[in-house]
Amino acid sequence: MLSVAEALSRILAETQALPAVTLPLGDALGHVLAADVLSDMDSPPFDKALMDGYAVVASDIRSGGTRLEVIEEVTAGVVPQRMVASGEATRIMTGAPLPEGADAVIKVEETELDGGDPRQVRILADSTLPGQNLIRRGTNKRTGEVVVQAGTLLRAQELAALAEMGCHEVRVFPQPRVAVLATGDELVPIHSQPQPGQIRNSNETMLCAQIKQAGAIPVPLGIARDERSELAARIDAGLEADVLLLSGGVSAGVLDLVPSELQQAGVEQIFHKVNVKPGKPLWFGVLRQSDQSKLVFGLPGNPVSSMVTFELFVRPALRRLMGVDPAEPQTVSVRLAHSHSHRDDRPTYFPASISLTGDGLSVSLAKWHGSSDLQSTVGTNGMVAFPPEPIEYSAGDTVEVIRWSGEFS
């Protein structure tokens, strides 16, 4: 049976980024940039004031107060018409271009009009230095320099930086479409009242939410009964997406038909079962195609098993498809808030709540009753990775934590 690391390595070995597409900049939020974007201009494009005040020649400013003749007023968006010479000043607003000859800006709070005359200003500061309260052309970025590197996740600040450079469309990796198919005769839609022996299809809702949190597009396919023809038809529909997630039907029961039906659909099994708790029955395969292979995950039916295996194995694959590197889940060392007695011979991923305290991050384990206990995960935002050995933990001991999608990132 594969270890978690071995299983993830095999999944990522079969996964490559989707072909890049061109999107309008306004639609690119949450995508990963596929190619460097270069600056088409200097930023800022001119020397400009960082304060409301007066543009001056720095060497003019001396202790005891300096009186200067105000020759012009320049607001943002207006080009100065006059050069500032010694003994002169230009009244200037934040963001306005600096007039030629000036090499400093005195903020308005350090000035007063001389006798109330707007044509004369008295500088109250004892001195100033060249470059004060202004920014020179090209300080932020020079023409031809990289604005945003390929591989960068585009957030608000990256989009704004690209917009400043006139980049109205970008090459990005697309968001994968992920089909979700729940299997089992015991399942009913969530709006239905379960009859004896039935349960609601909560896994579809959970997995679609995790897919959205991961930045991909969920395609819910509803429920497939434990009957070969219905399962085969739903699998065929699911293979139209980039990734197919099946929930349930991958254990060893007489109605666990998923692996054999996937084989009939042409999906090559890469592995079945991982040494992990919860989630041991995990199945993974690939539908090989000339352009882009389809990834197929058979997740266990128990909801916490599906949740955990999604975070450990599916989310990294989605990150790789979207061009994110590194794709592997990142662990964080966190102090345990309480004692815990761990007894298991499998690596265990225990639902937990991570919080920020005055002493840093702390983690508390959920009151978890096993892989079917979905209710215990309410309020949790990660999982503690316990090793496959008996260990007694005390409060304050350090443990390794993996955060749920979108939490504490």
VONU-582619 format. One record per residue: residue in three letters; x, y, z of N, C-alpha, C in turn. Coordinates in steps of 0.1 Angstrom, whole numbers, padded with zeros to 4 digits, always signed. Example, Ala and Ser with C-alpha at 12.3 -4.5 7.8 and 13.67 -1.06 7.14 Angstrom:
2
ala+0132-0057+0078+0123-0045+0078+0132-0033+0078 ser+0128-0022+0071+0137-0011+0071+0129+0000+0079 
# end
This chain:
409
met+0009-0012+0000+0000+0000+0000+0009+0012+0000 leu+0005+0022-0008+0013+0034-0010+0012+0043+0003 ser+0023+0050+0006+0023+0061+0016+0017+0073+0010 val+0013+0083+0018+0008+0095+0013+0017+0102+0003 ala+0030+0103+0007+0039+0109-0002+0041+0102-0015 glu+0041+0089-0015+0042+0081-0028+0029+0083-0036 ala+0018+0083-0030+0005+0085-0038+0005+0099-0044 leu+0008+0109-0036+0008+0122-0042+0018+0124-0053 ser+0030+0118-0052+0040+0118-0062+0035+0112-0075 arg+0028+0101-0074+0022+0095-0086+0011+0103-0093 ile+0003+0110-0084-0007+0118-0090-0001+0130-0097 leu+0009+0137-0091+0015+0149-0097+0023+0145-0110 ala+0028+0133-0110+0036+0128-0122+0027+0127-0134 glu+0014+0125-0131+0004+0124-0142-0003+0137-0145 thr+0001+0148-0139-0006+0160-0140+0002+0171-0145 gln-0003+0178-0155+0004+0190-0161-0005+0201-0162 ala+0000+0213-0163-0009+0225-0164-0017+0225-0176 leu-0029+0229-0175-0038+0230-0187-0032+0240-0197 pro-0035+0239-0210-0031+0249-0220-0035+0263-0216 ala-0026+0272-0218-0029+0286-0214-0040+0292-0223 val-0047+0302-0218-0058+0309-0225-0055+0324-0223 thr-0062+0332-0232-0061+0346-0230-0074+0351-0225 leu-0074+0359-0214-0086+0364-0207-0085+0380-0206 pro-0096+0386-0206-0096+0401-0203-0091+0402-0188 leu-0083+0413-0186-0077+0415-0173-0088+0414-0162 gly-0099+0419-0164-0110+0419-0153-0115+0405-0150 asp-0112+0395-0159-0117+0382-0156-0106+0373-0151 ala-0094+0378-0148-0082+0370-0145-0080+0368-0131 leu-0088+0374-0122-0086+0372-0108-0086+0357-0104 gly-0077+0353-0096-0076+0339-0091-0069+0330-0101 his-0065+0335-0113-0058+0326-0122-0043+0328-0120 val-0035+0319-0126-0021+0320-0125-0016+0324-0139 leu-0007+0334-0138-0001+0340-0151+0008+0330-0158 ala+0006+0329-0171+0013+0318-0179+0025+0324-0185 ala+0027+0337-0186+0039+0343-0193+0042+0356-0186 asp+0055+0360-0185+0059+0372-0179+0052+0384-0187 val+0048+0394-0179+0043+0407-0185+0053+0418-0183 leu+0058+0424-0193+0068+0435-0192+0061+0448-0192 ser+0068+0458-0186+0063+0472-0185+0065+0478-0199 asp+0054+0485-0203+0055+0493-0216+0058+0508-0213 met+0061+0511-0200+0064+0525-0197+0071+0526-0184 asp+0077+0537-0180+0082+0539-0167+0071+0541-0157 ser+0073+0537-0145+0064+0539-0134+0071+0545-0122 pro+0068+0557-0117+0058+0566-0124+0063+0571-0137 pro+0055+0576-0146+0059+0581-0159+0065+0595-0159 phe+0066+0601-0147+0072+0614-0146+0076+0616-0131 asp+0085+0626-0129+0088+0630-0115+0075+0636-0109 lys+0071+0631-0097+0058+0637-0092+0059+0639-0077 ala+0050+0648-0073+0049+0652-0059+0042+0641-0051 leu+0047+0639-0039+0040+0629-0030+0032+0636-0019 met+0032+0649-0019+0025+0657-0009+0019+0670-0015 asp+0009+0675-0009+0004+0689-0013+0014+0698-0007 gly+0019+0708-0014+0028+0718-0009+0034+0726-0019 tyr+0048+0728-0019+0055+0737-0028+0067+0730-0033 ala+0068+0730-0047+0080+0725-0053+0091+0736-0053 val+0103+0732-0048+0113+0742-0045+0127+0737-0050 val+0137+0746-0049+0151+0742-0051+0156+0740-0036 ala+0160+0728-0033+0163+0724-0019+0173+0733-0013 ser+0183+0738-0021+0194+0746-0015+0189+0760-0011 asp+0177+0764-0016+0172+0777-0012+0167+0777+0003 ile+0164+0765+0009+0158+0765+0022+0168+0766+0033 arg+0167+0777+0041+0177+0779+0051+0170+0781+0065 ser+0177+0780+0076+0171+0783+0089+0167+0797+0090 gly+0157+0799+0098+0152+0813+0100+0141+0817+0091 gly+0136+0807+0082+0125+0810+0073+0130+0815+0060 thr+0124+0810+0050+0128+0814+0036+0115+0819+0029 arg+0117+0830+0022+0105+0836+0015+0108+0833+0000 leu+0098+0828-0007+0099+0824-0021+0087+0830-0029 glu+0090+0833-0041+0079+0838-0050+0072+0826-0057 val+0059+0826-0055+0051+0815-0061+0048+0819-0076 ile+0053+0810-0085+0052+0814-0099+0041+0806-0106 glu+0035+0796-0100+0025+0787-0107+0019+0778-0098 glu+0007+0773-0101+0000+0762-0094-0002+0751-0103 val+0002+0739-0099+0001+0727-0107-0007+0716-0099 thr-0018+0712-0105-0026+0701-0099-0024+0688-0107 ala-0029+0677-0101-0027+0664-0108-0034+0664-0121 gly-0027+0659-0131-0032+0659-0145-0028+0671-0153 val-0022+0681-0147-0018+0693-0154-0002+0693-0155 val+0003+0697-0167+0017+0697-0169+0022+0711-0166 pro+0033+0712-0158+0039+0725-0154+0043+0733-0167 gln+0041+0746-0166+0045+0754-0178+0058+0763-0175 arg+0062+0764-0162+0073+0772-0159+0084+0764-0151 met+0096+0767-0154+0107+0762-0146+0109+0769-0133 val+0112+0761-0123+0115+0767-0110+0130+0771-0108 ala+0132+0784-0106+0146+0788-0104+0148+0792-0089 ser+0160+0795-0086+0163+0798-0072+0155+0810-0068 gly+0149+0809-0056+0141+0820-0051+0126+0819-0055 glu+0123+0808-0062+0109+0806-0067+0104+0793-0062 ala+0090+0792-0062+0084+0779-0058+0071+0778-0067 thr+0067+0765-0069+0054+0762-0075+0045+0755-0065 arg+0033+0761-0064+0023+0754-0055+0019+0741-0063 ile+0020+0729-0056+0018+0717-0063+0009+0708-0054 met+0002+0699-0061-0007+0690-0054-0002+0676-0055 thr-0006+0667-0046-0002+0653-0046-0005+0646-0059 gly+0006+0640-0065+0004+0633-0078+0007+0641-0090 ala+0009+0654-0088+0011+0663-0099+0026+0662-0104 pro+0029+0664-0117+0042+0664-0122+0051+0675-0116 leu+0063+0672-0113+0073+0681-0107+0078+0690-0118 pro+0078+0704-0116+0083+0713-0126+0098+0712-0127 glu+0103+0714-0139+0117+0714-0141+0124+0724-0132 gly+0136+0721-0127+0143+0729-0118+0141+0726-0103 ala+0129+0722-0100+0126+0718-0086+0132+0705-0082 asp+0137+0703-0070+0143+0690-0066+0138+0686-0052 ala+0127+0693-0047+0121+0689-0034+0108+0695-0033 val+0099+0689-0024+0086+0694-0022+0085+0697-0007 ile+0081+0709-0003+0079+0712+0011+0064+0710+0013 lys+0060+0702+0023+0046+0700+0025+0039+0712+0030 val+0026+0714+0027+0019+0726+0029+0019+0730+0044 glu+0019+0720+0053+0019+0722+0067+0031+0730+0072 glu+0042+0729+0065+0054+0736+0068+0056+0750+0061 thr+0045+0755+0057+0045+0768+0050+0034+0777+0055 glu+0036+0790+0051+0025+0799+0053+0026+0810+0043 leu+0015+0816+0039+0015+0827+0029+0021+0839+0036 asp+0030+0846+0029+0036+0858+0035+0027+0870+0034 gly+0021+0873+0045+0012+0885+0046-0001+0881+0039 gly-0005+0869+0037-0017+0865+0030-0017+0866+0015 asp-0005+0869+0010-0004+0871-0005-0001+0857-0011 pro-0010+0852-0020-0008+0838-0025+0004+0838-0035 arg+0010+0850-0038+0022+0850-0047+0035+0849-0039 gln+0034+0849-0026+0046+0848-0017+0043+0838-0007 val+0053+0829-0005+0052+0818+0005+0064+0819+0014 arg+0062+0816+0027+0073+0816+0037+0074+0801+0041 ile+0086+0796+0040+0089+0782+0043+0093+0782+0058 leu+0086+0774+0066+0089+0774+0080+0099+0764+0084 ala+0102+0754+0075+0112+0744+0078+0126+0750+0077 asp+0135+0745+0086+0148+0751+0086+0157+0746+0074 ser+0154+0735+0069+0162+0730+0057+0154+0718+0051 thr+0158+0714+0039+0153+0703+0032+0164+0696+0024 leu+0161+0684+0020+0171+0677+0012+0165+0674-0002 pro+0174+0674-0012+0169+0670-0026+0162+0657-0025 gly+0151+0656-0032+0144+0643-0033+0133+0642-0022 gln+0132+0652-0013+0122+0651-0003+0108+0652-0008 asn+0099+0643-0004+0085+0643-0007+0082+0643-0022 leu+0090+0636-0030+0088+0634-0044+0093+0620-0048 ile+0088+0615-0059+0093+0603-0065+0097+0605-0079 arg+0109+0600-0082+0114+0602-0096+0109+0592-0106 arg+0108+0596-0118+0104+0588-0129+0111+0575-0130 gly+0103+0564-0131+0109+0550-0132+0114+0544-0119 thr+0111+0551-0108+0115+0545-0095+0109+0531-0093 asn+0096+0530-0096+0089+0518-0093+0092+0507-0104 lys+0093+0511-0116+0095+0501-0127+0100+0509-0139 arg+0109+0503-0146+0115+0509-0159+0108+0501-0170 thr+0108+0509-0182+0102+0502-0194+0110+0490-0197 gly+0103+0479-0200+0109+0466-0203+0112+0457-0192 glu+0110+0462-0179+0112+0453-0168+0100+0445-0166 val+0101+0433-0159+0090+0424-0156+0081+0431-0146 val+0068+0432-0149+0058+0437-0140+0053+0426-0131 val+0049+0415-0137+0044+0403-0129+0050+0391-0136 gln+0056+0382-0128+0063+0370-0134+0053+0359-0137 ala+0056+0351-0147+0048+0339-0149+0048+0330-0137 gly+0037+0323-0134+0035+0315-0122+0029+0322-0110 thr+0027+0335-0112+0021+0343-0101+0006+0342-0101 leu+0000+0339-0089-0014+0340-0087-0019+0354-0087 leu-0028+0357-0096-0033+0371-0098-0043+0375-0088 arg-0039+0384-0079-0048+0390-0069-0051+0404-0073 ala-0057+0411-0064-0061+0425-0067-0049+0434-0070 gln-0038+0432-0062-0026+0440-0064-0019+0438-0077 glu-0018+0425-0081-0012+0422-0094-0021+0427-0105 leu-0034+0426-0104-0042+0431-0115-0041+0446-0116 ala-0040+0453-0105-0038+0467-0105-0025+0471-0112 ala-0014+0464-0108-0001+0467-0114-0001+0464-0129 leu-0008+0454-0134-0009+0452-0148-0018+0462-0155 ala-0028+0467-0148-0037+0477-0154-0029+0490-0155 glu-0020+0493-0146-0012+0505-0147-0003+0505-0159 met+0001+0493-0164+0009+0492-0175+0001+0490-0188 gly-0012+0492-0187-0020+0491-0199-0023+0477-0204 cys-0020+0467-0195-0022+0453-0199-0037+0449-0198 his-0045+0450-0209-0059+0448-0208-0063+0433-0210 glu-0054+0425-0214-0057+0410-0214-0044+0403-0211 val-0045+0391-0205-0034+0383-0201-0035+0368-0205 arg-0023+0362-0206-0023+0347-0208-0022+0341-0194 val-0032+0332-0192-0033+0326-0179-0036+0311-0181 phe-0034+0303-0170-0038+0289-0170-0053+0289-0166 pro-0062+0282-0173-0076+0282-0170-0079+0275-0157 gln-0091+0278-0152-0096+0270-0140-0101+0257-0145 pro-0097+0246-0139-0102+0233-0143-0117+0231-0140 arg-0123+0223-0149-0137+0219-0146-0137+0206-0140 val-0143+0205-0128-0142+0193-0120-0156+0187-0118 ala-0159+0175-0124-0172+0169-0123-0172+0161-0109 val-0184+0162-0103-0186+0155-0090-0197+0145-0091 leu-0195+0133-0089-0205+0122-0090-0205+0114-0077 ala-0216+0115-0070-0218+0107-0058-0225+0094-0061 thr-0220+0083-0056-0226+0070-0059-0231+0063-0047 gly-0242+0055-0049-0247+0047-0038-0263+0047-0037 asp-0269+0035-0035-0283+0034-0034-0289+0041-0022 glu-0280+0043-0012-0285+0049+0001-0286+0064+0000 leu-0282+0070-0011-0282+0085-0011-0295+0091-0017 val-0299+0102-0011-0310+0109-0016-0306+0124-0017 pro-0313+0132-0026-0309+0146-0026-0311+0153-0013 ile-0304+0164-0011-0304+0171+0002-0318+0176+0006 his-0326+0179-0004-0340+0185-0001-0349+0174+0003 ser-0345+0161+0002-0354+0150+0005-0354+0145+0019 gln-0364+0139+0024-0365+0133+0037-0360+0119+0036 pro-0349+0116+0042-0344+0102+0041-0353+0092+0047 gln-0355+0081+0040-0362+0069+0046-0352+0060+0053 pro-0358+0050+0061-0349+0042+0068-0337+0036+0059 gly-0325+0037+0064-0314+0032+0056-0308+0042+0046 gln-0314+0054+0045-0309+0064+0035-0302+0076+0042 ile-0294+0082+0035-0287+0095+0039-0287+0105+0028 arg-0286+0118+0032-0286+0128+0022-0272+0129+0016 asn-0272+0134+0003-0260+0135-0005-0252+0148-0001 ser-0246+0148+0011-0239+0159+0016-0225+0160+0009 asn-0220+0149+0004-0206+0150-0002-0206+0159-0014 glu-0216+0159-0022-0216+0167-0034-0215+0182-0030 thr-0223+0186-0021-0222+0200-0016-0208+0203-0010 met-0203+0194-0002-0189+0196+0004-0179+0197-0007 leu-0178+0187-0016-0168+0187-0026-0169+0199-0036 cys-0181+0203-0040-0182+0214-0048-0177+0227-0042 ala-0179+0228-0029-0174+0240-0021-0159+0239-0021 gln-0153+0227-0018-0138+0226-0018-0132+0229-0032 ile-0139+0225-0042-0134+0228-0056-0134+0243-0058 lys-0145+0250-0054-0145+0265-0056-0134+0271-0047 gln-0132+0266-0035-0121+0272-0027-0108+0270-0033 ala-0106+0259-0040-0093+0256-0047-0091+0264-0060 gly-0102+0272-0064-0101+0280-0076-0105+0273-0088 ala-0112+0262-0087-0116+0254-0099-0131+0256-0100 ile-0137+0250-0111-0151+0251-0114-0158+0238-0112 pro-0167+0237-0102-0174+0224-0100-0185+0221-0110 val-0187+0209-0114-0197+0204-0123-0205+0193-0116 pro-0215+0196-0108-0222+0185-0101-0230+0176-0110 leu-0229+0163-0108-0236+0154-0117-0247+0146-0109 gly-0250+0149-0097-0260+0143-0089-0256+0129-0084 ile-0266+0120-0083-0264+0107-0077-0264+0096-0087 ala-0255+0087-0087-0256+0075-0095-0259+0063-0087 arg-0269+0055-0090-0272+0043-0083-0262+0032-0085 asp-0262+0022-0076-0253+0011-0077-0258+0001-0088 glu-0258+0006-0100-0263-0002-0112-0254+0002-0123 arg-0248-0008-0130-0237-0006-0140-0241+0004-0151 ser-0253+0002-0157-0256+0010-0169-0257+0025-0165 glu-0263+0028-0153-0265+0042-0149-0251+0047-0145 leu-0243+0040-0138-0230+0044-0134-0221+0047-0146 ala-0222+0038-0156-0214+0040-0168-0218+0053-0176 ala-0231+0056-0176-0235+0068-0183-0230+0080-0176 arg-0231+0080-0163-0227+0092-0155-0211+0093-0156 ile-0204+0082-0156-0190+0083-0157-0186+0089-0171 asp-0192+0085-0181-0190+0091-0195-0192+0106-0195 ala-0203+0110-0188-0206+0125-0187-0195+0132-0179 gly-0190+0125-0168-0180+0131-0160-0167+0133-0167 leu-0164+0124-0176-0151+0124-0183-0150+0135-0193 glu-0161+0143-0195-0161+0155-0204-0153+0166-0197 ala-0152+0165-0183-0146+0176-0175-0131+0173-0175 asp-0123+0182-0169-0108+0180-0168-0105+0170-0157 val-0114+0170-0147-0112+0160-0136-0125+0155-0132 leu-0125+0142-0129-0138+0135-0124-0135+0130-0110 leu-0144+0135-0100-0144+0130-0087-0156+0121-0085 leu-0154+0109-0080-0165+0100-0076-0164+0098-0061 ser-0175+0099-0055-0176+0097-0041-0183+0084-0037 gly-0176+0074-0031-0182+0062-0028-0179+0051-0038 gly-0182+0039-0035-0181+0028-0045-0167+0023-0048 val-0157+0026-0039-0143+0022-0042-0137+0013-0031 ser-0146+0008-0022-0141-0001-0012-0141-0015-0017 ala-0145-0025-0009-0144-0039-0013-0158-0046-0012 gly-0168-0038-0011-0182-0044-0010-0187-0049-0024 val-0197-0057-0024-0203-0063-0036-0208-0052-0045 leu-0212-0041-0040-0217-0030-0049-0208-0019-0051 asp-0195-0021-0048-0185-0011-0051-0180-0013-0065 leu-0187-0007-0074-0186-0010-0089-0177+0001-0096 val-0173+0011-0089-0166+0022-0095-0153+0018-0103 pro-0144+0011-0096-0132+0007-0103-0134+0000-0116 ser-0143-0010-0116-0145-0018-0128-0152-0010-0139 glu-0161-0001-0135-0167+0007-0146-0158+0018-0151 leu-0149+0023-0143-0139+0032-0148-0130+0025-0158 gln-0126+0013-0155-0118+0005-0164-0125+0003-0178 gln-0138+0000-0177-0146-0001-0189-0147+0012-0197 ala-0145+0023-0191-0146+0036-0197-0132+0040-0203 gly-0122+0031-0201-0109+0034-0206-0100+0041-0197 val-0104+0042-0184-0095+0049-0174-0085+0039-0169 glu-0072+0043-0170-0061+0034-0165-0059+0036-0150 gln-0060+0026-0142-0058+0027-0128-0043+0029-0125 ile-0040+0039-0117-0026+0042-0113-0023+0036-0099 phe-0033+0038-0090-0032+0031-0077-0046+0030-0071 his-0047+0021-0061-0059+0019-0053-0054+0016-0039 lys-0058+0024-0030-0056+0024-0015-0043+0031-0012 val-0044+0038-0001-0033+0046+0005-0032+0044+0020 asn-0020+0043+0025-0019+0041+0039-0021+0054+0047 val-0034+0057+0049-0038+0070+0055-0051+0068+0062 lys-0053+0076+0073-0066+0076+0080-0070+0090+0082 pro-0082+0094+0078-0092+0086+0070-0088+0086+0055 gly-0094+0077+0047-0093+0078+0033-0085+0066+0027 lys-0083+0055+0034-0076+0044+0028-0080+0039+0015 pro-0093+0038+0012-0098+0032-0001-0095+0041-0014 leu-0089+0053-0012-0087+0062-0024-0082+0055-0036 trp-0089+0058-0048-0085+0053-0061-0081+0064-0070 phe-0071+0062-0078-0067+0073-0088-0064+0066-0101 gly-0069+0073-0112-0066+0068-0125-0065+0079-0135 val-0062+0076-0147-0060+0086-0158-0067+0081-0171 leu-0074+0089-0177-0079+0087-0191-0069+0094-0200 arg-0061+0086-0207-0050+0092-0215-0056+0096-0228 gln-0052+0109-0232-0056+0115-0245-0044+0122-0251 ser-0045+0124-0264-0033+0129-0270-0030+0144-0266 asp-0041+0151-0263-0038+0165-0259-0036+0167-0244 gln-0046+0163-0236-0046+0165-0221-0053+0154-0215 ser-0046+0146-0207-0052+0134-0200-0062+0139-0189 lys-0072+0131-0187-0082+0134-0177-0079+0127-0164 leu-0080+0134-0153-0077+0128-0140-0089+0123-0133 val-0089+0111-0127-0101+0106-0121-0097+0101-0107 phe-0105+0106-0097-0103+0102-0083-0116+0095-0078 gly-0114+0083-0073-0124+0076-0066-0122+0079-0051 leu-0130+0088-0045-0129+0091-0031-0138+0082-0023 pro-0134+0079-0010-0142+0072-0001-0156+0079+0001 gly-0166+0071+0004-0179+0077+0006-0181+0084+0019 asn-0174+0079+0030-0175+0086+0042-0171+0101+0041 pro-0179+0110+0046-0176+0124+0043-0163+0130+0047 val-0158+0126+0059-0146+0132+0064-0134+0126+0056 ser-0136+0113+0052-0126+0107+0043-0125+0114+0030 ser-0137+0118+0024-0137+0126+0011-0130+0139+0013 met-0134+0146+0025-0128+0159+0027-0113+0159+0029 val-0108+0149+0036-0094+0148+0039-0086+0144+0026 thr-0091+0134+0019-0084+0130+0007-0085+0141-0004 phe-0095+0149-0004-0095+0160-0014-0084+0170-0010 glu-0082+0173+0002-0071+0183+0006-0057+0177+0004 leu-0056+0164+0006-0043+0158+0005-0039+0155-0010 phe-0049+0151-0018-0045+0146-0031-0052+0154-0043 val-0064+0158-0041-0071+0164-0053-0067+0179-0054 arg-0067+0186-0043-0063+0200-0043-0049+0202-0049 pro-0039+0194-0045-0026+0196-0052-0027+0193-0067 ala-0035+0184-0072-0036+0181-0086-0042+0193-0093 leu-0052+0199-0087-0059+0211-0092-0049+0223-0093 arg-0041+0224-0083-0031+0235-0083-0021+0233-0094 arg-0017+0220-0097-0008+0218-0108-0015+0221-0121 leu-0027+0217-0123-0034+0220-0135-0035+0235-0137 met-0036+0243-0126-0038+0257-0128-0024+0265-0128 gly-0013+0257-0129+0000+0263-0130+0006+0267-0117 val+0001+0263-0106+0006+0267-0093+0018+0258-0089 asp+0029+0264-0084+0040+0257-0080+0046+0264-0067 pro+0048+0256-0056+0047+0241-0055+0032+0237-0053 ala+0029+0226-0058+0015+0221-0057+0012+0214-0044 glu+0022+0208-0038+0021+0200-0026+0015+0208-0014 pro+0007+0201-0006+0002+0208+0006+0014+0212+0015 gln+0013+0224+0021+0023+0229+0029+0019+0228+0044 thr+0028+0223+0052+0025+0221+0066+0031+0232+0074 val+0025+0235+0086+0029+0245+0095+0031+0239+0109 ser+0041+0243+0116+0044+0238+0129+0036+0247+0139 val+0027+0240+0147+0018+0248+0156+0018+0241+0169 arg+0016+0249+0180+0015+0244+0193+0002+0238+0196 leu+0002+0226+0202-0011+0219+0206-0016+0226+0218 ala-0029+0229+0218-0035+0236+0229-0038+0227+0241 his-0038+0214+0240-0042+0205+0250-0034+0192+0249 ser-0035+0183+0258-0029+0170+0258-0037+0161+0248 his-0030+0151+0243-0037+0142+0234-0030+0129+0234 ser-0037+0118+0234-0031+0105+0234-0034+0099+0220 his-0024+0097+0212-0025+0092+0198-0022+0078+0197 arg-0031+0070+0192-0029+0055+0191-0034+0051+0177 asp-0025+0050+0168-0029+0045+0155-0017+0040+0147 asp-0018+0030+0139-0007+0025+0131-0007+0030+0117 arg-0016+0040+0114-0016+0047+0101-0014+0062+0103 pro-0007+0068+0094-0007+0083+0094-0021+0089+0095 thr-0024+0097+0105-0038+0102+0107-0038+0117+0105 tyr-0049+0121+0098-0051+0135+0096-0064+0139+0104 phe-0062+0146+0115-0072+0148+0125-0078+0162+0123 pro-0091+0163+0121-0097+0177+0120-0094+0185+0132 ala-0091+0198+0130-0087+0206+0141-0090+0221+0138 ser-0090+0229+0149-0092+0244+0147-0079+0251+0151 ile-0074+0259+0141-0062+0267+0143-0066+0281+0146 ser-0060+0287+0156-0063+0300+0160-0050+0308+0163 leu-0051+0321+0162-0040+0330+0165-0041+0335+0179 thr-0032+0333+0187-0032+0337+0201-0020+0348+0203 gly-0019+0353+0215-0009+0362+0218+0005+0356+0217 asp+0006+0343+0218+0018+0335+0217+0021+0329+0203 gly+0012+0332+0194+0014+0326+0180+0002+0317+0177 leu+0004+0308+0167-0007+0299+0163-0008+0288+0173 ser-0020+0284+0176-0024+0273+0185-0034+0264+0178 val-0034+0251+0181-0044+0242+0174-0051+0233+0185 ser-0064+0232+0183-0072+0224+0192-0079+0213+0183 leu-0078+0200+0188-0084+0189+0180-0099+0190+0182 ala-0106+0186+0171-0121+0184+0171-0124+0172+0180 lys-0137+0172+0185-0142+0160+0191-0147+0150+0180 trp-0138+0144+0174-0140+0136+0162-0143+0121+0164 his-0153+0116+0159-0157+0102+0161-0155+0093+0149 gly-0147+0097+0140-0144+0089+0128-0148+0095+0115 ser-0146+0087+0104-0147+0093+0091-0162+0096+0087 ser-0171+0091+0094-0185+0094+0091-0190+0106+0098 asp-0182+0111+0108-0186+0122+0117-0184+0136+0110 leu-0193+0140+0101-0191+0152+0094-0194+0164+0104 gln-0203+0163+0113-0207+0174+0122-0195+0179+0130 ser-0186+0170+0134-0174+0174+0142-0165+0184+0134 thr-0166+0184+0121-0157+0193+0114-0162+0208+0113 val-0175+0210+0118-0180+0224+0118-0171+0232+0127 gly-0166+0243+0122-0158+0252+0129-0143+0249+0128 thr-0139+0238+0122-0125+0235+0120-0120+0242+0108 asn-0107+0244+0107-0101+0250+0095-0088+0244+0091 gly-0085+0231+0096-0073+0224+0092-0073+0210+0098 met-0062+0204+0097-0060+0190+0102-0046+0188+0107 val-0045+0181+0118-0032+0178+0124-0027+0165+0118 ala-0014+0164+0113-0009+0152+0108-0001+0145+0119 phe-0008+0134+0123-0001+0125+0133+0006+0114+0127 pro+0018+0110+0132+0026+0099+0126+0020+0086+0130 pro+0023+0075+0123+0018+0061+0126+0025+0054+0137 glu+0023+0060+0149+0029+0054+0161+0022+0060+0173 pro+0022+0052+0184+0016+0057+0197+0024+0068+0203 ile+0018+0080+0205+0025+0091+0211+0016+0098+0221 glu+0022+0102+0233+0015+0110+0243+0019+0124+0241 tyr+0009+0133+0238+0012+0147+0235+0008+0155+0248 ser+0016+0165+0251+0012+0174+0262+0009+0188+0256 ala+0001+0195+0263-0002+0209+0259+0011+0217+0257 gly+0012+0223+0245+0024+0231+0242+0033+0224+0233 asp+0031+0210+0231+0039+0203+0221+0037+0208+0207 thr+0047+0207+0199+0045+0211+0185+0040+0200+0176 val+0030+0203+0168+0025+0193+0158+0025+0200+0144 glu+0024+0191+0134+0023+0196+0120+0009+0197+0116 val+0006+0209+0110-0008+0212+0106-0009+0215+0091 ile-0019+0209+0085-0023+0213+0071-0036+0221+0071 arg-0036+0232+0065-0048+0241+0065-0057+0237+0055 trp-0070+0238+0057-0081+0236+0047-0079+0246+0036 ser-0085+0243+0025-0085+0253+0013-0090+0267+0018 gly-0082+0277+0014-0086+0290+0017-0084+0295+0031 glu-0080+0287+0040-0079+0291+0054-0065+0294+0058 phe-0063+0306+0064-0050+0310+0069-0039+0311+0058 ser-0044+0313+0046-0034+0314+0035-0028+0327+0033 
# end
